[in-house]
Amino acid sequence: MNPNEVRNRETREWLEKALDDLESARVLAAADHAANALYHCQQSAEKSLKAFLTLHDRPFRKTHNLKELATRAQSSTYPSKGSRRRLMSDGLLLENALPRRPLRGRGRRVDGND
C-alpha cells in the first residue's frame, strides 16, 4: 500500500468513527439524553478534526482538546477545488455524509422528512 492509500484509509477510519459518534448523538438527543448527546457531538468533532489533520499529514498528539486540534487544523491549507473533487470521488469529505439541511428538534430535517 502506498503512502497516499495509507493516509486515505486512516482518514476514512477517523471519519467513520466521527459519523458513528454523530449518529449516537442523534439517537441520544431524540431520547432526551442531552448530556450524553453533547458528549458524542464533542467526540465526533474531535475525530473529524483528526481526520482533517491526517489527510493533510499534520501530526497531532493524543488529545481530546478541540481548541488545540482546531488551531492545528487552521494552520493547514484547505483543499483546492481539484483536491476537493478527488476527495469527494474517494468519499473522504465528511460533508458528503451529512444531511444538506440543518436538523431541528429531535433529529428531523427542516423540511419535515426524517
Order of alpha helices (4+ residues) and beta strands (2+ residues): alpha-alpha-alpha-alpha-beta-beta
